[in-house]
Amino acid sequence: MNTNDLNMALYEKMAAEQDKYRDWLKSQPPEEILHHTYEYTIREDIVMAMEELELTDA
């Protein structure tokens, strides 16, 4: 696998984990959702940043 493939695999894994978290969150009562809003927002920001980020071999 080259670096681009690894970046794509990492992004896809992170996006899938976020989708699973979102589905879990939607099944929670409103009060529990409110307790997780900050975590959800930060996770979304990280996944969006990974769309643009190009990690390189160090």
Phi, psi and omega in degrees: 000136176269176184300319180297318178296320179295319177300316181294318179297319178296314179300314181297321178294316180296319180295320179295319178296321179292321177298317179296318178297317179299316179298318177298315183298321180294339180272358183269158175292157184308319181298320179292322177300316179299327179291341184249007184297319181295314179300315180299315181297315179296317179299319177298317179299318180295316179297318179296321178295325180293336177299322184264338187286135176245098177285144181240164173293132182251000000 
